[in-house]
Amino acid sequence: MQHFQLMATCAAGIEALVGKELRELGYTCQVENGRVLFQGSAEDIAKTNLWLRTADRIKIILGQFKAKTFEELFQQTKALPWETLLPMDANFPVSGKSVKSILHHVPSCQAITKKAIVTRLSDYYHRKTKLPETGAIYPIEVSILKDIVTLTLDTTGSSLFKRGYRSEKGGAPLKENMAAALVSLTTWFPDRPLYDPTCGSGTILIEAALMALNIAPGLNREFVSQHWRLFDNTIWQEAKQEAKKHIKTDITLDILGTDIDPAMIDIAKCNAEKAGVSQHITFKQMQLSDFKTTKEFGILISNPPYGDRLLDEEKVHHLYRQMGETYAHIPTWSKYILTSDLAFEDYYGQKATKKRKLYNGALRTDFFQFWGIKPKRHN
Ligand code: SAH
């Protein structure tokens, strides 16, 4: 069986979560900046694409070498066994990036890489004329950092955050893998109540339900490598079938999502339906200051407006004050709030137990954590 050097890429700040997920799936891995390295077969590529909740992509590392001239880049790229993965008709676009390197002109690096692979494949497949490039897509990347070239092949296609359940986005949605990361960073267990008071399109709660039900996040989407020769039609199908067997059906969840905007509630319901978790989440229109509950030891996760995007600053600060006042009545609940407003605690009226820096797309945010009173243990 062919073994590959693999790399799960992810947003800065959540590498450790991707590493944890990989270890839980049974892999040994090495966590680096923005990526986690591990090894595996074609089966493992299918499995990790299907199951990783917080990663962006799974890439095969095809080669790594030093190059300071175009000739070095060309020769070393050509020396790699591209034919073991790329068939004669492979359609292989080459993207590129270069940081702190002599070979800094990215379009030239892309063109040289492409030419080297074309030369290699044309020799191997005895093509005198142009390669047809009419077959499956093999997205290649040439990435150069401090003169070290890394050549990768993307097995994912459109990023893993696209699960396929969210066609309706609404105003300012979180990426699905970021929502999953937020849930993982809390102490939520499926036997506790979970509440998102600013649920928008419902992403956080849908991701939580998928996790609790052990539904593989990639079950309802396509992956670019599904069409590759390497997977001979069966590997992906088997991985999906295997994943379906792991879905938990005997579970009761207590998940509530509310939003002031009735249009968002309709969108959230529609998305939950598509994700197959609608019977596990209650969505209703409500302003957050109206929240009352007699339940205890719940988990509240919120991604409220930040001021720069949905509402103006003054309104947002008023909203943060309302949050502080409303949630002062539920001291046993743990509250987790993601915002880019560094002065959030001042308006909320309480110092966070802990803060964690996270990137919501390009925006630097903090995940403010206010831990609730712990349940008493009875010995
Ligand atoms: N995490 C969500 C996006 C949330 S955006 C997603 O992935 O889709 C912030 C949401 O807060 C918006 O949907 C907005 O309607 C809601 N909101 C603003 N003020 C509110 C209030 N006073 N009470 C409840 N929700 C409010």
Residues whose N, C-alpha, C, O or C-beta is under 5 A from the ligand:
A	BS01	SAH	K169 A172 P173 L174 P197 T198 C199 G200 S201 G202 T203 T258 D259 I260 D261 M264 M286 Q287 L288 N303 P304 P305
